[in-house]
Amino acid sequence: MALVNVACGRHVTVYHNFHDEVDHYRVHWWKCNGPCCKFPPFYGIVKRAQNRPPGPSDPWFTQHAKTCGGTFEKIREPEPRPADKKKRKVDVTTRAITDFFQKQPAQATPPPTTATKDKSEK
């Protein structure tokens, strides 16, 4: 990779982190209505990829309940997907394999060629 970077004058690497990709999928946001919403680094906001509110199954939740005492309210979620149109099913069992090939018109047989030479022509 160093050779490519020197030749092109760029700084391309093969390593990267996935923080931006993970943040892209965190579409369910929950915000605490207690006093912790005023303090950094999270300001009482929990972002999740699943539609699951913060609760006792989270390792930090008991500490949060003791110190803050607030409850979490959902503040953001993705838009619902549009209803899928009914997909038309194709019955593949009724079609023959020859239906997928173009039919070519019958050609007239070409006249016979004289591929053999007479012995007298040598």
CORVEN-V670875 format. One record per pair of residues at least 12 apart in sequence whose C-alpha atoms are under 10 Angstrom apart, sorted by the first residue. I is the first residue (numbers start at 1). J is the second residue. D is the distance in Angstrom with one decimal. If there is no record, write none. Layout:
I|J|D  I|J|D
//
This chain:
1|13|6.9  1|14|7.7  22|48|9.6  22|49|8.4  23|47|8.3  23|48|8.8  23|49|8.6  24|49|8.9  25|47|9.3  25|48|7.8  25|49|5.5  25|50|9.0  26|46|9.3  26|47|5.5  26|48|4.6  26|49|4.2  26|50|7.7  26|51|9.6  26|77|9.3  26|78|9.7  27|47|6.8  27|48|6.3  27|49|5.8  27|50|8.0  27|51|8.6  27|76|7.1  27|77|5.7  27|78|6.1  27|79|9.8  28|46|8.3  28|47|5.8  28|48|5.1  28|49|6.1  28|50|6.7  28|51|5.9  28|52|8.1  28|53|8.8  28|74|7.5  28|75|7.9  28|76|5.7  28|77|4.7  28|78|7.1  29|45|6.8  29|46|5.7  29|47|4.5  29|48|6.3  29|49|8.8  29|50|9.7  29|51|8.7  29|52|9.6  29|53|8.7  29|72|9.6  29|73|8.5  29|74|5.9  29|75|5.7  29|76|5.0  29|77|6.6  29|78|9.7  30|44|8.1  30|45|5.6  30|46|5.1  30|47|6.4  30|48|8.2  30|51|9.7  30|52|9.2  30|53|6.9  30|54|7.8  30|71|9.5  30|72|5.8  30|73|5.4  30|74|4.4  30|75|5.7  30|76|7.2  30|77|9.2  31|43|8.1  31|44|5.4  31|45|4.4  31|46|6.3  31|47|8.8  31|53|9.7  31|54|9.6  31|70|9.5  31|71|8.1  31|72|5.2  31|73|5.4  31|74|6.4  31|75|6.5  31|76|9.3  32|44|5.0  32|45|6.5  32|46|8.3  32|54|9.6  32|64|9.9  32|68|8.9  32|69|9.1  32|70|5.8  32|71|5.4  32|72|4.3  32|73|6.3  32|74|8.9  32|75|9.8  33|45|9.7  33|68|9.2  33|69|8.9  33|70|5.3  33|71|5.8  33|72|6.4  33|73|7.3  34|64|9.9  34|65|9.8  34|67|9.7  34|68|5.9  34|69|6.3  34|70|4.0  34|71|6.8  34|72|8.5  35|67|9.2  35|68|6.1  35|69|8.3  35|70|7.3  36|64|8.6  36|67|8.6  36|68|6.1  36|69|9.0  36|70|8.0  37|68|9.3  37|70|9.2  44|64|9.9  44|68|9.7  44|70|9.4  44|71|9.9  44|72|8.5  45|72|8.6  45|73|9.5  45|74|9.6  45|75|9.1  46|72|8.7  46|73|10.0  46|74|9.4  46|75|10.0  47|74|9.9  47|76|9.2  47|77|10.0  48|77|9.8  49|77|9.9  51|74|9.5  51|77|8.3  51|78|9.9  52|74|9.7  53|71|9.9  53|72|7.2  53|73|8.1  53|74|7.8  54|71|9.0  54|72|7.0  54|73|9.5  55|71|9.5  55|72|9.0
//
